Each structure stands twice: as structure tokens, then as C-alpha cells.
Amino acid sequence: MRWTFLRIYSVTLYSEDGLYKPDKFPQALEIVYHRKIKSKALVKATKEQMQHIGFEHPDSEVWFEQLSTLWPDIRKGDTLLFEIDKNKKNRFSYNGAPLGGISNTDFSEGFINIWLSPKTSEPKLREQLINF
């Protein structure tokens, strides 16, 4: 993902058979960051992107508060891994260390669809992720 000329991050989608199938889990997104990002800015961007795709949930503000305590500040070269298991439960890892997750399976759908929804703000990146 780029913003003007700056590389922000690289993202890879993983699935059990290597193919993207909507609503077929397990799936994982690995995000490798190419610049520093404060946790607060990352949570804000996540919220904005969920709103952009039209994902709304009555618990979303609670989720963003949880993310602000869950996610650390990001440094260049850091990796954030988001995994969804076959039951749609999620968890985050930071540079290989477990961080925890959001205990609502609806969050799993909202977060991963920032990149995979047809309404994403980055349609070319989506095409690359789903091998379209």
C-alpha cells in the first residue's frame, strides 16, 4: 500500500488451500510495515477503513478501544499478523508474539474486509490479494 510516493505496508493473504474464498476460514493477513505508525493512528485508520466499506456494528467503539490497548506503536520492519480460525475467532500477533484478539466474530469479518471487500479503498491491492 502506498500513499503518494511513500510505501506504508505490504500485505499477504493466507488461506488453507492458498485460494481466496469469501467466508471460508481459516484465513490470515500478514502486514509488514515500511514506516513507523503510532498505535493511535493505526486504530484511527482502521476505524476509517471499516466505515469506508460500510461495516457498522453496535460494539465497534468498544473494539477500537480494545485495539488501542492491544496494538503497540509500529516501527519500520514490524509485522502484524491477523488470523481467523475456522470458527471465525480472531487473534493478532506482533513480530511473532501473541497479542490477543477481539472476542466478537463480527470483528473478524469487518477487519479482514478492509482489504477484501469490493468496497475497499484499495481495489488494486484487493485484486492482488485474491489473485483476481
C-alpha positions in Angstrom: 0.0 0.0 0.0 1.3 3.4 -1.0 0.3 6.9 -0.1 1.6 9.2 -2.9 5.3 8.0 -3.1 5.6 6.5 0.4 5.3 2.8 0.9 3.2 2.3 4.0 3.0 -1.5 4.2 2.9 -4.8 2.3 0.1 -7.3 3.0 -0.3 -11.0 2.2 -3.4 -13.1 2.4 -3.1 -16.8 3.5 -5.8 -19.5 3.4 -5.9 -23.2 3.9 -5.6 -24.1 0.2 -3.9 -20.9 -1.0 -7.1 -19.7 -2.7 -9.3 -16.9 -1.6 -12.9 -18.0 -0.9 -15.2 -15.4 0.8 -16.4 -16.7 4.2 -14.2 -19.8 4.0 -11.9 -19.9 7.0 -9.2 -20.2 8.3 -7.6 -17.1 6.7 -4.8 -14.8 7.8 -3.5 -11.4 6.8 0.2 -10.6 7.3 1.0 -6.9 7.3 4.7 -5.8 7.1 5.1 -2.1 7.8 7.6 0.0 5.9 7.4 3.0 8.2 6.7 4.0 11.8 3.0 4.3 12.8 1.7 5.2 16.2 -0.9 2.8 17.6 -3.4 5.6 17.9 -3.0 6.4 14.2 -3.3 2.7 13.3 -6.6 2.4 15.2 -7.9 5.6 13.6 -7.1 4.3 10.1 -8.8 1.0 10.9 -11.9 2.8 12.1 -12.0 5.0 9.0 -11.5 2.0 6.6 -14.3 0.0 8.3 -16.5 3.0 7.8 -15.4 3.3 4.2 -16.5 -0.2 3.4 -19.8 0.4 5.2 -19.2 -2.0 8.1 -21.1 -0.9 11.1 -21.6 -2.7 14.4 -23.0 -1.6 17.8 -19.8 -2.8 19.5 -17.3 -1.1 17.2 -16.4 1.7 19.5 -15.5 -0.9 22.2 -13.4 -2.8 19.7 -11.4 0.3 18.8 -10.8 1.0 22.5 -9.6 -2.6 22.8 -7.3 -2.2 19.7 -5.8 0.9 21.2 -4.6 -1.1 24.2 -3.8 -4.3 22.2 -1.6 -2.8 19.4 1.8 -1.3 20.1 3.4 1.5 18.1 4.7 0.2 14.9 8.3 0.5 13.7 9.7 0.1 10.2 10.0 -3.7 9.5 7.4 -4.8 12.1 4.8 -7.4 11.3 1.2 -7.6 12.4 -0.5 -11.0 11.7 -4.3 -11.3 11.9 -5.6 -14.8 12.0 -9.2 -16.0 11.8 -9.8 -19.7 12.7 -12.5 -22.0 11.2 -15.0 -20.7 13.9 -14.3 -17.0 12.9 -12.4 -16.4 16.2 -9.5 -14.0 15.7 -6.1 -13.2 17.1 -3.3 -10.8 16.4 0.4 -11.4 16.7 3.1 -8.7 16.6 6.5 -9.8 15.3 5.6 -13.4 16.2 4.4 -12.7 19.7 0.7 -13.2 20.5 -1.2 -10.0 21.3 -4.7 -11.4 21.7 -7.9 -10.7 19.8 -11.3 -9.1 19.8 -13.8 -11.5 21.3 -16.5 -11.0 18.7 -16.5 -12.9 15.5 -18.2 -10.0 13.7 -14.9 -8.1 14.2 -13.1 -10.8 12.2 -15.3 -10.0 9.1 -15.1 -6.3 9.5 -11.3 -6.2 9.9 -10.4 -8.6 7.1 -12.8 -6.9 4.7 -10.9 -3.6 4.9 -8.8 -5.3 2.2 -11.1 -8.0 0.8 -14.4 -6.2 0.4 -15.3 -5.0 -3.1 -15.8 -1.6 -1.4 -12.2 -1.4 -0.2 -10.4 1.9 -0.7 -7.5 -0.1 -2.4 -9.1 -2.2 -5.2 -5.8 -2.9 -6.9 -4.4 -4.3 -3.7 -7.6 -6.4 -3.3 -7.1 -7.9 -6.7 -3.6 -8.9 -5.9 -4.6 -10.4 -2.6 -7.4 -12.5 -4.0 -5.4 -13.4 -7.2 -8.2 -11.9 -9.4 
